[in-house]
Amino acid sequence: MSSTTELPGWRHVYSGKVRDLYVPDSEGVTDRMLVVASDRVSAFDHVLSPGIPQKGELLTALSLWWFDRLGGGDGGRRIPNHLIADHELVGDEPHEIIPRQVVARSMLVRSLEMEPIECVVRGYLTGTGWAEYRASGTVCGISLPGGLSNGDRLPEPIFTPAFKAPLGEHDENISFERTVEIVGAESAAELRDTSLEIYRRAAATAEEHGLILADTKFEFGRDASGTLTLADEVLTSDSSRYWDAAAWASGTTPEERMASFDKQIVRDWLAANWSDREGEPPALPADIVERTRDRYAELLERLTAA
């Protein structure tokens, strides 16, 4: 959807690469926001064309499912989150707050004071972590045992925070000690411990569905009482790396072992067909769009299957 879509009762204030943010178009109402997930897809710092059909709905459905699981649905303690009820009573009748045209791709959330730390948890060695490990035996400065291969499970999940960069710049990987300097020792420990708890719970759930949660990132804020609150999207294809457990166990190449349920198909096609990264990126072929949409849908279907 376009970031300029008019929604009755809401005012558009921001558009990211995927999400659009709206606030109530009512004076004095500052406690809530509407987060709308679009079908936009980005790679190499560019928003591509066309989008991925239903991507916004699939991402929203997966976030809502995980918020429910982490709210106690998996048997663990309730992790506070930013969701608020999407309907209210008018007399005796329920009234939807979210505009009908975006209801399937939107979350109504509380306004929070956001933490400046992106909380990344890695359970497997891959991506930039693999490149660093080959060079120095570390991931984000954390020493790891020798002899690990690309895609291997780490002895224990590790917390590798990043400092949120200004808009348009890349986040900066930082040490836990630097996190303490930025947010204080108590908040840093709470961010680390909560992130690791969520990862372990989510990884166990994924494993029950034949999936591996290789790594993920969380964002947190604090409500008016100072309670740490899980925010933004959570454990979606855009914020997490999922692999098929059987393929990971039996694959003979990194590509077979670590085929992810996200936009990697788009990245690979773009890398092969836009190698110079100059000018505007080419339009995505229909088969690339369809295959990417199918991967997003498959992840949701497998995780939420009874």
C-alpha positions in Angstrom: 0.0 0.0 0.0 1.1 3.6 -0.5 2.4 5.5 2.5 0.0 8.3 1.6 -3.2 6.1 1.9 -5.8 8.1 3.7 -7.3 6.2 6.7 -10.4 7.7 8.4 -9.5 8.9 11.9 -5.7 8.5 11.4 -2.9 10.7 10.3 0.2 9.3 8.5 3.4 10.3 10.2 6.2 8.0 8.9 7.0 5.3 6.4 9.9 2.9 6.6 11.0 0.4 4.0 8.1 -1.9 4.9 5.9 -0.3 7.6 3.7 2.8 7.7 3.0 4.6 11.0 -0.2 6.5 11.8 -1.4 8.4 14.8 -4.9 9.3 15.9 -6.3 12.3 14.1 -7.7 13.6 17.3 -6.3 16.3 19.5 -4.9 15.1 22.8 -4.9 11.3 21.9 -1.2 10.3 22.1 -1.3 6.9 23.7 -1.7 4.8 20.6 -0.4 4.2 17.1 -1.4 2.2 14.1 1.4 0.1 12.5 0.5 -0.9 9.0 2.7 -3.5 7.2 2.9 -3.0 3.4 3.8 -5.5 0.7 7.0 -3.6 0.0 10.2 -5.6 -0.2 13.7 -4.1 0.1 17.2 -5.4 -0.6 20.6 -3.7 -0.7 19.0 -0.5 0.8 16.5 -0.2 -2.0 12.7 -0.7 -2.0 12.0 -2.9 -5.0 9.2 -3.2 -7.5 6.8 -4.9 -7.6 6.0 -5.8 -4.0 5.3 -9.3 -2.6 1.5 -9.9 -2.6 0.0 -10.5 0.9 3.4 -9.9 2.5 2.0 -7.3 4.9 -0.8 -9.6 6.0 1.5 -12.6 6.4 4.0 -10.7 8.5 1.2 -9.2 10.7 -0.4 -12.6 11.2 2.9 -14.1 12.2 3.7 -11.3 14.7 0.3 -11.5 16.3 0.6 -15.3 16.6 4.0 -14.9 18.3 2.8 -12.1 20.6 0.1 -14.5 21.8 2.5 -17.4 22.3 4.9 -15.2 24.3 1.9 -13.8 26.2 1.7 -17.2 27.9 0.3 -19.3 25.1 3.4 -21.4 25.1 3.2 -22.1 28.8 6.0 -19.6 29.7 5.7 -16.4 31.6 3.9 -13.5 30.0 6.2 -11.2 28.1 4.6 -7.7 28.1 4.0 -6.4 24.5 2.7 -3.3 22.9 -0.6 -4.6 21.5 -3.8 -3.0 22.6 -7.4 -4.1 21.9 -8.4 -3.4 18.3 -12.1 -2.9 19.1 -14.1 -1.0 21.7 -17.7 -1.1 22.8 -20.2 1.4 21.5 -23.2 0.8 23.7 -23.3 -3.0 23.7 -21.8 -3.4 20.2 -18.1 -4.0 19.4 -16.7 -1.4 17.1 -13.5 -2.0 15.1 -10.9 0.7 15.7 -8.6 -0.3 12.8 -9.9 1.0 9.4 -11.4 -1.9 7.4 -9.1 -1.5 4.4 -5.9 -2.3 6.4 -7.3 -4.4 9.2 -5.5 -7.6 8.1 -2.1 -5.9 7.9 -2.2 -3.7 11.0 -1.5 -3.7 14.7 -2.9 -1.2 17.1 -0.2 -0.5 19.7 0.7 1.5 22.7 3.1 4.4 22.4 6.3 3.5 24.2 9.6 5.1 25.1 11.8 3.0 22.8 15.1 1.6 23.9 18.0 2.7 21.6 19.3 -0.9 21.4 18.4 -3.5 18.8 18.5 -6.8 20.6 20.0 -9.5 18.3 20.2 -13.2 19.4 22.2 -15.7 17.4 21.8 -19.5 17.9 23.7 -20.6 14.8 26.8 -19.4 13.0 25.9 -17.7 9.7 25.8 -14.5 7.7 28.1 -11.7 8.9 28.8 -13.8 12.0 30.3 -16.5 9.9 32.5 -14.0 8.1 33.8 -12.6 11.4 34.4 -16.0 12.8 36.5 -17.1 9.9 38.6 -14.0 10.3 39.0 -13.8 14.1 37.2 -16.7 15.8 34.7 -14.3 17.2 31.1 -13.1 16.5 30.5 -9.5 17.5 33.6 -9.7 19.6 32.5 -12.8 21.5 35.0 -15.7 21.3 33.7 -19.0 20.1 35.2 -22.5 20.0 37.4 -23.4 17.0 36.4 -25.8 14.3 32.8 -24.5 13.6 31.4 -24.5 10.1 29.0 -22.3 8.3 25.5 -23.0 9.7 26.6 -24.8 12.8 24.7 -24.5 16.0 26.5 -22.5 18.7 27.2 -24.0 22.1 24.8 -21.5 23.6 22.7 -18.6 22.0 24.6 -15.3 22.2 23.3 -11.8 22.7 24.9 -9.4 20.1 23.3 -6.0 20.5 23.4 -3.1 18.0 23.0 0.6 18.5 20.1 2.0 16.5 21.6 4.4 13.9 19.9 7.6 12.7 17.4 7.2 9.9 19.1 6.2 6.7 22.2 4.8 8.3 23.2 1.3 9.3 22.9 0.1 12.9 26.3 -0.4 14.7 27.1 -3.7 16.3 28.2 -3.0 19.9 29.5 -5.0 22.9 27.5 -5.7 26.0 29.8 -3.3 27.9 28.9 -0.5 25.4 25.2 -1.4 25.9 25.7 -0.8 29.7 27.2 2.6 29.0 24.2 3.6 26.8 21.3 2.3 28.9 22.8 1.4 32.3 23.6 -1.9 33.8 20.1 -2.8 35.0 18.4 -2.1 31.6 21.2 -3.8 29.7 20.9 -7.0 31.7 17.1 -6.9 31.4 17.4 -6.5 27.6 19.9 -9.3 27.3 18.1 -11.8 29.6 14.6 -11.1 28.1 16.0 -11.5 24.6 17.7 -14.8 25.3 14.5 -16.1 27.1 12.3 -15.2 24.1 14.8 -16.7 21.7 15.0 -20.0 23.6 11.2 -20.3 23.9 10.7 -19.4 20.2 13.4 -21.8 19.1 11.8 -24.6 21.0 8.4 -23.8 19.4 10.1 -23.7 15.9 11.7 -27.1 16.6 8.3 -28.6 17.3 7.3 -27.6 13.8 10.4 -28.9 12.0 12.1 -25.5 11.8 15.3 -23.9 13.1 15.3 -20.4 14.4 18.9 -19.4 13.5 18.8 -15.9 14.7 16.5 -13.0 15.3 16.2 -9.4 16.5 13.9 -7.7 18.9 13.0 -4.2 19.8 11.8 -3.1 23.2 10.3 0.0 24.7 9.1 1.1 28.2 5.6 2.0 29.1 4.6 4.8 31.5 5.4 2.6 34.5 8.8 1.7 33.2 7.9 -1.9 32.3 10.1 -3.4 29.5 7.7 -4.1 26.6 8.2 -6.1 23.5 7.5 -3.9 20.4 7.6 -3.7 16.7 7.3 -7.0 14.7 8.4 -10.2 16.4 9.9 -13.4 15.0 8.8 -12.7 11.4 10.5 -13.6 8.2 11.8 -10.0 8.0 13.3 -10.0 11.5 14.4 -13.6 11.8 16.3 -16.4 10.0 14.4 -19.7 9.8 15.6 -22.9 8.2 14.0 -26.2 7.5 15.4 -28.6 10.2 15.5 -31.7 7.9 17.3 -29.8 5.1 19.8 -28.4 7.6 20.5 -31.9 8.9 20.8 -33.6 5.5 22.0 -30.8 3.1 25.5 -31.1 1.6 26.0 -27.4 0.8 25.4 -24.2 2.8 22.7 -23.3 0.2 20.8 -26.5 0.9 21.3 -26.4 4.7 20.3 -22.8 5.2 17.6 -22.0 2.6 15.7 -19.4 4.6 12.0 -18.6 4.7 12.4 -14.9 3.8 13.4 -12.7 0.9 16.7 -14.5 0.2 15.3 -15.5 -3.2 15.1 -11.8 -4.0 18.6 -11.0 -2.7 20.1 -13.8 -4.7 18.3 -12.8 -7.9 19.2 -9.2 -7.5 22.9 -10.0 -6.8 23.0 -12.0 -10.0 21.1 -9.4 -12.1 22.2 -6.1 -10.6 25.9 -6.7 -9.8 27.1 -3.1 -10.2 24.4 -1.7 -7.9 24.2 1.4 -10.0 21.0 3.4 -10.8 17.7 1.9 -10.0 17.4 -1.8 -9.4 15.6 -3.9 -12.0 12.0 -5.0 -11.6 11.6 -8.4 -10.0 10.3 -11.2 -12.4 6.9 -12.7 -11.6 8.4 -16.1 -10.7 10.7 -14.5 -8.1 7.8 -12.6 -6.6 5.7 -15.7 -6.5 8.4 -17.9 -5.0 9.1 -15.3 -2.3 5.5 -15.0 -1.4 5.2 -18.8 -1.1 8.2 -18.9 1.3 6.6 -16.3 3.6 3.3 -18.2 3.5 4.9 -21.6 4.1 6.5 -20.4 7.3 3.3 -19.0 8.7 1.4 -22.2 7.8 4.0 -24.5 9.3 4.4 -22.6 12.6 0.7 -22.1 13.2 -0.4 -25.6 12.2 -1.9 -27.5 15.1 
